[in-house]
Amino acid sequence: MAVVIVGDNEPVEKALRRFKRMVEQEGILTEVKRREFYEKPSQIKKRKERARRKRILKALKKQREFM
């Protein structure tokens, strides 16, 4: 959970920026978007398989650049 303590002389805008950065780093918004709708287990497997293939293709592409 992202918690930001605002100092005595600290502007609210600065604290808000810090809060947004913490939320981004913890991946809270992506998790909320992912959980917005139910995803069947078969869809989860397909999504993970597509991501795995994408990583492999990206690594192969990067490897070919150095050859």
Legacy VTK file of the C-alpha trace (Angstrom):
# vtk DataFile Version 3.0
C-alpha trace
ASCII
DATASET POLYDATA
POINTS 67 float
0.000 0.000 0.000
1.339 3.407 -0.964
1.431 5.849 1.927
2.852 9.365 1.766
3.381 11.523 4.826
3.225 15.238 4.041
5.782 17.362 5.852
5.015 20.655 7.613
6.314 22.976 4.876
5.877 20.582 1.964
3.487 21.568 -0.836
0.607 19.194 -1.494
1.543 19.015 -5.191
4.967 17.598 -4.328
3.416 14.976 -2.043
0.909 14.084 -4.765
3.732 13.575 -7.275
5.519 11.341 -4.755
2.318 9.360 -4.214
1.785 8.895 -7.966
5.373 7.701 -8.367
4.948 5.171 -5.543
1.682 3.876 -7.041
3.400 3.484 -10.422
6.381 1.634 -8.937
4.177 -0.765 -6.961
2.043 -1.501 -10.029
-1.233 -0.795 -8.275
-3.010 0.676 -11.308
-2.031 -2.199 -13.594
-3.292 -4.644 -10.972
-6.613 -2.799 -10.708
-7.034 -2.804 -14.482
-6.179 -6.516 -14.620
-8.748 -7.363 -11.947
-11.485 -5.141 -13.385
-13.124 -8.083 -15.179
-13.058 -11.813 -14.554
-10.564 -13.638 -16.711
-11.074 -17.334 -17.316
-8.126 -19.606 -16.493
-7.768 -20.531 -20.168
-7.494 -16.841 -21.064
-4.818 -16.376 -18.394
-2.797 -19.250 -19.864
-3.114 -17.817 -23.379
-2.070 -14.354 -22.211
0.973 -15.732 -20.395
1.933 -17.862 -23.403
1.704 -14.832 -25.715
3.875 -12.818 -23.324
6.407 -15.658 -23.153
6.601 -15.873 -26.946
6.962 -12.115 -27.210
9.889 -12.157 -24.755
11.582 -14.969 -26.688
11.155 -13.212 -30.043
12.462 -9.969 -28.564
15.529 -11.753 -27.183
16.172 -13.442 -30.549
15.802 -10.147 -32.363
18.231 -8.482 -29.982
20.667 -11.358 -30.368
20.593 -11.068 -34.180
21.475 -7.375 -33.969
24.796 -8.190 -32.323
25.760 -10.759 -34.955
LINES 1 68
67 0 1 2 3 4 5 6 7 8 9 10 11 12 13 14 15 16 17 18 19 20 21 22 23 24 25 26 27 28 29 30 31 32 33 34 35 36 37 38 39 40 41 42 43 44 45 46 47 48 49 50 51 52 53 54 55 56 57 58 59 60 61 62 63 64 65 66
